[in-house]
Amino acid sequence: MRKSLALAALLAATLVTSPVVHASPSVTSPGAHLVSTIMSGNGTPYLCTLGFIVRDIRGSQGALTAGHCNRDPESGTVLQRTPNGDVMVGVYVRQEISPGFRDVGFVEFVPEVADVVTDIGGWHVSRVLPAKEILMGMELCKSGARTDLSCGPVIFVDDNEVRFRAWDDLGDSGSPVYTHLPDGTLGAVGTLYGHSDDAAGRIIHVTLADPVMRAWGLSLG
């Protein structure tokens, strides 16, 4: 396999810079477009995707995304791109970036974020799947801000990471990765953080949600 895992490459720069608006976005949900406060080399912000909506042990609501999406460690500010400009939705309060192991972050929402949708495409996310329930060949899907929905089979899984064949592109880092369960709900699998390519096509790399959420005291919702 020709491996070209590129974490930073999944943080695409936008073509147009939008003004920052200090108000609540209309809707904050998994798959939303996140924008950095730090500019790239060409003077435009980096892009990522909001992942599963979660709560910490205090009940504070936020979301998972990729750890490397935090481009401003001093403030940790997270913006969401909306038709009316870039709106502050939260701050990074925790992240872990361990190459080949984990790349995930927790964004805590600011009080102005009032309209939060936890479903993905109208599907309820009912539970988090442990590694033992993620089987080779199982179909997983990701919902990215850049490339929207893409699904494919699992080709690798261990206690911290899963890889599956599907398409992603610049700006999809942080996307929620899930599977459809027999009861008509979604099972949360993890957070997209990078990709590689081989002769058969693209391979998406995902940090599993279960061990991270248990270690950080997070739950869905």
Sine and cosine of phi, psi and omega as CSV:
sin_phi,cos_phi,sin_psi,cos_psi,sin_omega,cos_omega
0.00,0.00,0.76,-0.65,0.09,-1.00
-1.00,0.09,0.95,-0.30,-0.14,-0.99
-1.00,-0.07,0.82,-0.57,-0.01,-1.00
-0.74,-0.67,0.75,0.66,-0.03,-1.00
-0.87,0.49,0.84,-0.54,-0.07,-1.00
-0.70,-0.71,0.99,-0.14,-0.02,-1.00
-0.92,0.39,-0.76,0.65,-0.04,-1.00
-0.92,0.40,-0.45,0.89,-0.03,-1.00
-0.92,0.39,-0.35,0.94,0.03,-1.00
-1.00,0.07,0.14,0.99,0.06,-1.00
-0.95,-0.32,0.95,0.30,-0.10,-0.99
-0.92,0.39,0.52,-0.86,0.10,-1.00
-1.00,0.03,0.63,-0.78,0.03,-1.00
-0.97,0.23,0.35,-0.94,0.01,-1.00
-0.99,0.11,-0.44,0.90,-0.03,-1.00
-0.76,-0.65,0.74,-0.67,0.02,-1.00
-1.00,0.05,0.77,-0.63,0.01,-1.00
-0.98,-0.20,0.47,-0.88,0.03,-1.00
-0.94,0.35,0.47,-0.88,0.05,-1.00
-0.99,0.11,0.78,-0.63,0.00,-1.00
-0.93,-0.38,0.79,-0.61,0.00,-1.00
-1.00,-0.07,0.95,0.30,0.00,-1.00
-0.45,-0.89,0.15,-0.99,-0.02,-1.00
-0.98,0.19,0.69,-0.72,0.13,-0.99
-0.93,0.38,0.35,-0.93,-0.03,-1.00
-0.89,0.47,-0.69,0.72,0.02,-1.00
-0.57,-0.82,0.68,-0.73,0.13,-0.99
-0.89,-0.46,0.83,-0.55,-0.11,-0.99
-0.45,-0.89,0.28,-0.96,0.09,-1.00
-0.83,0.57,0.69,-0.72,-0.04,-1.00
1.00,-0.09,-0.07,1.00,0.01,-1.00
-0.92,0.40,0.45,-0.89,-0.04,-1.00
-0.99,0.10,0.88,-0.47,0.05,-1.00
-0.99,-0.16,0.55,-0.83,-0.06,-1.00
-0.77,-0.64,0.70,-0.71,0.01,-1.00
-0.98,0.18,0.38,-0.92,0.12,-0.99
-1.00,0.00,-0.22,0.98,0.05,-1.00
-1.00,-0.09,0.70,-0.71,-0.03,-1.00
-1.00,0.05,0.51,-0.86,0.08,-1.00
-0.98,0.21,-0.03,-1.00,-0.04,-1.00
-0.89,0.46,-0.43,0.90,0.01,-1.00
-1.00,-0.08,0.18,0.98,0.11,-0.99
1.00,0.09,0.22,0.98,0.04,-1.00
-0.88,-0.47,0.41,-0.91,-0.06,-1.00
-0.96,0.26,0.36,-0.93,0.11,-0.99
-0.99,0.11,0.47,-0.88,-0.01,-1.00
-0.90,-0.45,0.54,-0.84,0.13,-0.99
-0.57,-0.82,-0.13,-0.99,-0.04,-1.00
-0.77,-0.64,0.64,-0.77,0.07,-1.00
-0.98,0.22,0.69,-0.73,-0.02,-1.00
-0.99,-0.14,-0.52,-0.85,-0.07,-1.00
-0.89,0.46,0.62,-0.79,0.09,-1.00
-0.98,0.19,0.76,-0.65,-0.08,-1.00
-0.65,-0.76,0.17,-0.99,0.10,-0.99
-0.76,-0.65,0.54,-0.84,0.06,-1.00
-1.00,0.00,-0.05,-1.00,-0.08,-1.00
-0.92,0.39,-0.30,0.95,0.06,-1.00
-1.00,0.05,-0.12,0.99,-0.03,-1.00
1.00,-0.04,0.02,1.00,0.01,-1.00
-0.94,0.33,0.71,-0.70,-0.06,-1.00
-1.00,-0.04,0.57,-0.82,0.04,-1.00
-0.27,-0.96,-0.46,-0.89,-0.04,-1.00
-0.44,-0.90,0.39,-0.92,0.15,-0.99
-1.00,0.07,0.46,-0.89,0.18,-0.98
-0.38,-0.93,-0.08,-1.00,0.03,-1.00
-0.97,0.25,0.61,-0.79,-0.02,-1.00
-0.90,0.44,-0.60,0.80,-0.05,-1.00
-0.96,0.28,-0.08,1.00,0.07,-1.00
-0.95,0.30,-0.26,0.97,0.05,-1.00
-0.98,0.20,1.00,-0.08,-0.04,-1.00
-1.00,-0.03,-0.11,0.99,-0.01,-1.00
-0.78,-0.63,0.97,0.23,-0.08,-1.00
-0.90,0.44,-0.31,0.95,0.01,-1.00
-0.95,0.31,-0.66,0.75,-0.01,-1.00
-0.95,-0.32,-0.49,0.87,-0.02,-1.00
0.93,0.38,0.28,0.96,-0.07,-1.00
-0.90,0.43,0.68,-0.73,0.02,-1.00
-0.87,-0.50,0.82,-0.57,0.04,-1.00
-0.94,-0.33,0.52,-0.85,0.11,-0.99
-0.91,-0.42,0.74,-0.67,0.03,-1.00
-0.98,0.21,0.78,-0.63,0.01,-1.00
-0.72,-0.69,0.22,-0.98,0.04,-1.00
-0.87,0.49,-0.34,0.94,-0.04,-1.00
-0.98,-0.21,0.19,0.98,-0.01,-1.00
0.85,-0.53,-0.03,-1.00,0.00,-1.00
-1.00,-0.02,0.85,-0.53,-0.13,-0.99
-0.93,-0.37,0.72,-0.70,0.07,-1.00
-0.94,0.35,0.82,-0.58,0.00,-1.00
-0.90,-0.44,-0.28,0.96,-0.02,-1.00
0.03,-1.00,-0.16,-0.99,0.04,-1.00
-0.68,-0.73,0.55,-0.84,0.12,-0.99
-0.95,0.32,0.81,-0.59,0.05,-1.00
-0.92,-0.39,-0.23,0.97,0.05,-1.00
-0.34,-0.94,0.57,-0.82,0.07,-1.00
-0.40,-0.92,0.39,-0.92,0.08,-1.00
-0.59,-0.80,0.82,-0.57,0.05,-1.00
-0.80,-0.60,0.97,-0.22,0.03,-1.00
-0.80,-0.60,0.98,-0.21,-0.08,-1.00
-0.78,0.63,0.77,-0.64,-0.02,-1.00
0.97,0.23,0.10,1.00,-0.06,-1.00
-0.75,-0.66,-0.90,0.43,0.02,-1.00
-0.55,-0.83,0.52,-0.85,0.13,-0.99
-0.50,-0.87,1.00,-0.05,-0.14,-0.99
-0.45,-0.89,0.49,-0.87,0.04,-1.00
-0.63,-0.77,0.37,-0.93,0.06,-1.00
-0.89,-0.45,0.84,-0.54,0.04,-1.00
-0.97,-0.24,0.84,-0.55,0.07,-1.00
-1.00,-0.06,0.78,-0.63,-0.04,-1.00
-0.95,0.32,0.53,-0.85,0.12,-0.99
-0.99,0.17,0.35,-0.94,-0.06,-1.00
-0.86,0.51,-0.44,0.90,-0.03,-1.00
-0.92,0.38,-0.30,0.95,0.01,-1.00
-0.98,0.18,0.98,-0.21,-0.12,-0.99
-0.96,-0.29,-0.54,0.84,-0.08,-1.00
-0.97,-0.25,1.00,-0.02,-0.04,-1.00
-0.94,-0.35,0.79,-0.61,0.04,-1.00
-0.95,-0.32,0.85,-0.53,-0.02,-1.00
-1.00,0.00,-0.34,0.94,0.01,-1.00
-0.94,0.34,0.32,-0.95,0.09,-1.00
-0.85,-0.53,0.92,-0.40,-0.02,-1.00
0.87,0.50,0.49,0.87,-0.02,-1.00
1.00,0.07,-0.04,1.00,0.00,-1.00
-0.99,-0.11,0.75,-0.66,0.03,-1.00
-0.97,0.26,0.74,-0.68,0.08,-1.00
-1.00,0.00,0.96,-0.29,-0.20,-0.98
-1.00,-0.03,-0.51,0.86,-0.04,-1.00
-0.31,-0.95,0.18,-0.98,0.01,-1.00
-0.97,-0.23,0.77,-0.64,-0.05,-1.00
-1.00,0.05,0.77,-0.64,0.14,-0.99
-0.97,0.25,0.25,-0.97,-0.06,-1.00
-0.85,0.53,-0.56,0.83,-0.06,-1.00
-0.91,0.41,-0.32,0.95,0.02,-1.00
-1.00,-0.09,-0.04,1.00,0.01,-1.00
-0.99,-0.16,0.94,-0.34,-0.17,-0.99
-0.97,-0.26,0.47,-0.88,0.09,-1.00
-0.85,0.53,0.71,-0.70,-0.01,-1.00
1.00,0.05,-0.23,0.97,0.03,-1.00
-0.87,0.49,0.63,-0.78,0.03,-1.00
-0.99,0.13,0.81,-0.58,0.11,-0.99
-0.91,-0.42,0.41,-0.91,0.04,-1.00
-0.75,-0.66,0.45,-0.89,0.14,-0.99
-0.79,-0.61,0.54,-0.84,0.06,-1.00
-0.88,-0.47,0.98,-0.22,-0.09,-1.00
-0.97,-0.26,0.50,-0.87,0.03,-1.00
-0.91,0.40,-0.48,0.88,-0.04,-1.00
-1.00,0.00,-0.75,0.66,-0.12,-0.99
-0.91,-0.42,0.13,0.99,0.11,-0.99
0.88,0.47,-0.74,-0.68,-0.13,-0.99
-1.00,0.01,0.72,-0.69,0.10,-0.99
-0.48,-0.88,0.69,-0.72,-0.09,-1.00
-0.74,-0.68,0.39,-0.92,0.05,-1.00
-0.01,-1.00,0.04,-1.00,-0.12,-0.99
-0.99,0.11,0.52,-0.85,0.10,-1.00
-0.94,0.35,0.72,-0.69,0.06,-1.00
-0.87,-0.50,-0.15,0.99,0.03,-1.00
-0.36,-0.93,0.62,-0.78,0.11,-0.99
-0.43,-0.90,0.68,-0.73,0.18,-0.98
-0.69,-0.73,-0.31,-0.95,-0.11,-0.99
-0.95,0.30,-0.21,0.98,-0.08,-1.00
-0.78,-0.62,-0.28,0.96,-0.11,-0.99
-0.61,-0.80,0.50,-0.87,0.15,-0.99
-0.73,-0.69,0.54,-0.84,0.07,-1.00
-0.79,-0.62,0.63,-0.78,0.02,-1.00
-0.55,-0.83,0.35,-0.94,-0.03,-1.00
-1.00,0.01,0.88,-0.48,0.04,-1.00
-0.20,-0.98,-0.04,-1.00,-0.04,-1.00
-0.94,-0.33,0.66,-0.75,0.19,-0.98
-0.62,-0.78,0.09,-1.00,0.01,-1.00
-0.40,-0.91,-0.04,-1.00,-0.04,-1.00
-0.84,0.54,0.79,-0.62,-0.02,-1.00
0.98,-0.19,-0.08,1.00,-0.01,-1.00
-1.00,-0.01,-0.10,0.99,0.03,-1.00
-0.83,0.56,0.70,-0.72,-0.03,-1.00
0.99,-0.12,-0.18,0.98,-0.04,-1.00
-0.82,0.57,0.62,-0.78,0.12,-0.99
-0.95,0.33,0.70,-0.71,0.05,-1.00
-0.90,-0.44,0.75,-0.66,-0.16,-0.99
-0.49,-0.87,0.11,-0.99,0.11,-0.99
-0.72,-0.69,0.45,-0.90,0.05,-1.00
-0.99,0.11,0.79,-0.61,-0.02,-1.00
-1.00,-0.08,0.36,-0.93,-0.03,-1.00
-0.86,0.50,-0.43,0.90,-0.04,-1.00
-0.99,0.10,0.10,0.99,0.04,-1.00
1.00,0.02,0.13,0.99,0.05,-1.00
-0.94,-0.33,0.01,-1.00,0.05,-1.00
-0.96,-0.28,0.59,-0.80,0.13,-0.99
-0.97,-0.26,0.84,-0.55,0.01,-1.00
-0.95,0.32,0.76,-0.65,0.00,-1.00
-0.95,-0.31,-0.76,0.64,-0.03,-1.00
0.07,-1.00,-0.33,-0.95,-0.10,-0.99
-0.85,-0.53,0.83,-0.55,0.04,-1.00
-0.91,0.42,0.76,-0.66,0.03,-1.00
-0.78,-0.63,-0.19,0.98,-0.01,-1.00
-0.04,-1.00,-0.10,-0.99,0.04,-1.00
-0.44,-0.90,0.25,-0.97,0.17,-0.99
-0.67,-0.74,0.14,-0.99,0.00,-1.00
-0.72,-0.69,0.58,-0.82,0.15,-0.99
-0.71,-0.70,-0.17,-0.99,-0.07,-1.00
-0.88,0.47,-0.41,0.91,-0.03,-1.00
-1.00,0.01,-0.17,0.99,0.01,-1.00
0.77,-0.64,-0.37,-0.93,-0.09,-1.00
-0.99,0.13,0.58,-0.81,0.06,-1.00
-0.82,-0.57,0.85,-0.53,0.01,-1.00
-1.00,0.01,0.71,-0.71,0.00,-1.00
-0.96,-0.26,0.73,-0.69,-0.17,-0.99
-0.72,-0.69,0.76,-0.65,0.18,-0.98
-0.99,0.16,0.83,-0.56,0.00,-1.00
-0.90,0.45,0.66,-0.76,-0.02,-1.00
-0.98,0.22,-0.59,0.81,-0.15,-0.99
-0.84,0.54,-0.81,0.58,-0.02,-1.00
-0.91,0.42,-0.56,0.83,0.01,-1.00
-0.93,0.37,-0.73,0.68,-0.04,-1.00
-0.91,0.42,-0.60,0.80,0.05,-1.00
-0.92,0.38,-0.66,0.75,0.00,-1.00
-0.93,0.37,-0.56,0.83,-0.06,-1.00
-1.00,-0.10,-0.02,1.00,0.01,-1.00
0.94,0.34,0.61,0.79,-0.01,-1.00
-0.97,-0.25,0.45,-0.89,0.08,-1.00
-0.67,-0.74,0.34,-0.94,0.03,-1.00
-0.90,0.43,0.53,-0.85,0.10,-0.99
0.93,-0.36,0.00,0.00,0.00,0.00
